[in-house]
Amino acid sequence: MTREDFEAALLLAGEGRCREGIGRLGEKSVHAVLKYAYEPHPENHEIPLGGYVADILGEDGVIEVQSRDLWKLAPKLRAFLPVCRVTVVCPLAASEWILRTDPDTGETARRKSPKRARPFDILPALSPAPIRELLLHPRLRLRVVMLEVERQDIAKPGARRRQRLDRWPLAFLGEIRLDRPEDYRVLVPEMGPGPFTAAEFGRAAGRPLADARAALLPLIELGLVSRAGKRGKYNLYILSDPKEEFSWNAPC
């Protein structure tokens, strides 16, 4: 996807919302915009296949846009992968604005969120077994799309709880293409040649221990990280040799 594709998709998705309201499947704005960015022709959207509905079905196979809970895609992927290539598009908010509206007065306040997603964050999302076990399938590809977004909340000023209405993508910041196991190396922080603990891995990535532990699971599945014994009570891991050859069958 290019910046031009994204900007054209903003217009197409806006026009589609005017025609169809919230959309036939109740999709949110990020999902709708990315669907148009990867396939501008709506006749190729929401196509029945294998007992499911594909977001996009075209000459290059199926494209699925999934913002969260990637493991929920596993049943669809198991139905689609035997018959065609499948590309999973995973948007991450590298920059987020929060637009909060008071439902009583209609006043809005806009502020920058301190949360910033990084490409590394796709790894914990791939840790659940249903999706992790599919990562080595030669027909499966991932696209990590980094976005600037505006999150629309509704709440009274000072209220602790708020309702999230939608997120609208403001800018396309980049795309990471993950087609083969070695492509996932770009997500791994610099660790040096020796073994490391999950805590050390998390510190290098700037992420909590729970996220680091989860991120190691898909990397082990992909053959990029191996278990390397223990240091006291802590498990050790080591990165595989970048020069190591992967056994990989080209998709049909």
VOGU-3710 file (C-alpha; in Angstrom, 3 decimals, decimal comma):
1> mtredfeaal> 0,000/0,000/0,000  1,207/3,521/-0,822  0,318/6,895/0,647  -1,630/7,616/-2,556  -3,641/4,397/-2,076  -4,437/5,461/1,479  -5,510/8,980/0,566  -7,760/7,681/-2,212  -9,236/5,148/0,241  -10,171/7,930/2,680
11> llagegrcre> -12,394/9,429/0,006  -13,844/6,107/-1,120  -14,598/4,975/2,439  -16,266/8,300/3,192  -18,451/7,974/0,112  -19,287/4,386/1,078  -20,354/5,482/4,549  -22,665/8,082/3,051  -24,288/5,411/0,877  -24,437/2,554/3,382
21> gigrlgeksv> -24,235/4,121/6,855  -22,184/2,016/9,257  -21,733/-0,750/6,667  -23,253/-4,110/5,995  -21,141/-5,867/8,609  -20,971/-3,058/11,166  -17,307/-2,320/10,385  -15,391/0,567/11,898  -13,634/3,352/10,000  -10,066/2,011/10,119
31> havlkyayep> -11,312/-1,301/8,755  -13,325/0,395/6,001  -10,492/2,690/4,871  -7,922/-0,107/4,735  -10,332/-2,287/2,793  -10,584/0,405/0,116  -6,822/1,008/0,233  -6,087/-2,611/-0,642  -9,035/-3,002/-3,026  -10,724/0,149/-4,350
41> hpenheiplg> -13,445/-1,799/-6,187  -16,327/-2,488/-3,751  -17,657/-5,343/-5,878  -14,675/-7,362/-4,586  -15,564/-6,660/-0,924  -17,389/-9,047/1,420  -17,332/-12,105/-0,814  -18,653/-15,491/0,438  -15,963/-18,187/0,404  -15,733/-21,539/2,163
51> gyvadilged> -18,633/-20,843/4,492  -17,252/-17,434/5,562  -17,222/-13,904/4,160  -13,846/-12,594/2,941  -13,184/-8,881/3,376  -11,635/-8,843/-0,106  -11,384/-11,540/-2,763  -9,439/-10,763/-5,914  -6,680/-11,931/-8,243  -4,175/-12,067/-5,394
61> gvievqsrdl> -6,455/-14,155/-3,166  -8,113/-13,121/0,080  -7,286/-10,014/2,092  -8,545/-9,782/5,678  -8,305/-6,604/7,769  -8,114/-7,334/11,505  -7,458/-4,640/14,117  -7,427/-6,831/17,246  -7,827/-10,405/18,486  -5,999/-11,916/15,529
71> wklapklraf> -6,631/-15,413/16,891  -10,314/-15,002/16,019  -9,330/-15,127/12,342  -8,016/-18,693/12,650  -11,214/-20,509/11,528  -11,501/-18,297/8,436  -7,820/-18,731/7,633  -8,085/-22,502/7,895  -10,950/-22,377/5,397  -9,227/-19,959/2,987
81> lpvcrvtvvc> -5,583/-21,114/2,985  -6,145/-24,490/1,263  -7,568/-22,716/-1,799  -5,742/-19,375/-2,144  -3,219/-16,921/-0,749  -4,372/-14,962/2,289  -3,025/-11,564/3,345  -3,882/-10,364/6,850  -3,698/-6,581/7,278  -2,981/-5,527/10,870
91> plaasewilr> -3,320/-1,782/11,614  -1,411/-0,300/14,554  -1,829/3,238/15,911  1,681/4,669/16,059  0,151/8,049/16,856  -3,295/8,601/18,355  -5,433/11,642/19,095  -8,404/11,397/21,451  -11,481/13,451/20,629  -13,859/13,425/23,591
101> tdpdtgetar> -17,405/14,771/23,319  -19,666/15,833/26,179  -23,082/14,327/25,323  -24,907/17,077/27,247  -23,243/20,153/25,779  -21,757/18,817/22,542  -18,402/20,354/23,480  -15,318/18,497/22,326  -11,776/18,326/23,669  -8,840/16,943/21,694
111> rkspkrarpf> -5,586/15,678/23,159  -2,663/13,486/22,160  -2,663/9,982/23,634  0,586/8,918/25,347  0,165/5,413/23,904  2,162/4,667/20,777  2,128/1,300/19,078  5,319/-0,075/17,567  5,760/-2,800/14,942  6,937/-5,097/17,757
121> dilpalspap> 3,391/-5,022/19,158  2,103/-7,331/16,449  4,115/-10,194/18,000  2,094/-10,522/21,251  -1,060/-10,423/19,112  0,254/-13,473/17,227  0,982/-15,477/20,384  -2,337/-17,372/20,847  -1,976/-20,901/19,510  -4,804/-20,760/16,908
131> irelllhprl> -3,072/-18,000/14,918  0,527/-18,799/15,887  0,277/-22,313/14,472  -0,582/-20,909/11,034  2,392/-18,558/10,697  4,512/-21,035/8,734  1,826/-21,675/6,132  3,397/-20,666/2,782  0,185/-19,016/1,579  -0,166/-16,723/4,615
141> rlrvvmleve> 1,197/-13,177/4,508  0,897/-10,278/6,956  0,952/-6,531/6,451  1,518/-4,362/9,518  0,167/-0,908/8,744  1,281/1,969/10,949  -1,273/4,777/11,180  -2,002/8,081/12,826  -5,587/7,882/14,058  -8,179/9,961/15,853
151> rqdiakpgar> -10,206/8,115/18,479  -13,715/9,385/19,065  -14,984/8,984/22,639  -18,112/10,230/24,321  -18,104/11,055/28,033  -18,860/13,833/30,496  -15,883/15,962/31,502  -14,063/14,332/34,389  -15,862/11,010/33,993  -13,667/7,959/34,496
161> rrqrldrwpl> -15,588/5,740/32,096  -16,188/6,616/28,467  -17,670/4,973/25,401  -15,402/4,576/22,403  -17,369/5,322/19,253  -14,845/4,875/16,468  -11,306/5,514/15,257  -10,726/7,451/12,064  -7,352/7,070/10,276  -5,648/10,409/9,656
171> aflgeirldr> -2,357/9,434/8,020  -0,501/6,425/6,642  2,918/6,140/8,311  4,260/2,967/6,746  3,750/-0,703/5,994  5,803/-3,734/7,046  5,493/-6,753/4,761  5,829/-10,143/6,436  5,851/-12,805/3,725  8,492/-15,243/4,975
181> pedyrvlvpe> 9,791/-16,246/8,419  12,978/-14,195/8,086  10,924/-11,050/7,376  9,860/-11,065/11,038  13,435/-10,215/12,061  12,641/-6,525/11,549  10,338/-6,755/14,585  13,037/-8,123/16,907  15,066/-5,671/19,024  18,868/-5,843/19,051
191> mgpgpftaae> 19,826/-8,452/21,639  23,480/-9,230/20,978  24,918/-12,711/20,397  24,307/-14,328/23,800  21,248/-15,826/25,470  18,729/-13,546/27,168  15,741/-13,729/29,492  12,216/-12,631/28,649  12,695/-9,618/30,938  15,826/-8,570/29,033
201> fgraagrpla> 13,968/-9,024/25,773  11,158/-6,816/27,067  13,551/-4,090/28,177  15,229/-4,077/24,753  11,812/-3,751/23,102  10,560/-1,186/25,615  7,607/-3,395/26,490  6,294/-5,080/29,691  7,360/-8,569/30,675  3,962/-10,077/29,799
211> daraallpli> 4,198/-8,698/26,250  7,776/-9,907/25,909  6,865/-13,438/26,952  3,958/-13,459/24,517  6,123/-12,074/21,692  8,658/-14,871/22,077  6,074/-17,563/21,259  5,537/-16,650/17,575  9,277/-16,052/17,162  9,943/-19,579/18,424
221> elglvsragk> 7,250/-20,919/16,075  8,945/-19,135/13,161  12,391/-20,507/14,061  13,854/-17,067/14,808  14,314/-17,731/18,538  15,254/-20,932/20,371  15,068/-21,890/24,028  18,555/-22,040/25,555  18,272/-23,525/29,042  18,034/-21,511/32,233
231> rgkynlyils> 19,808/-18,858/34,253  18,784/-19,709/37,786  14,989/-19,862/37,710  14,678/-17,843/34,498  14,288/-19,376/31,044  16,882/-18,336/28,489  16,400/-17,702/24,775  18,752/-17,109/21,873  18,284/-15,624/18,421  18,873/-17,957/15,487
241> dpkeefswna> 21,696/-17,280/13,064  20,518/-14,776/10,418  22,453/-16,759/7,817  20,515/-19,917/8,602  18,559/-21,233/5,641  14,821/-21,640/6,085  12,903/-24,496/4,530  10,164/-22,719/2,637  7,897/-23,927/-0,131  6,660/-21,277/-2,522
251> pc> 2,873/-20,963/-2,569  1,035/-22,453/-5,507
//
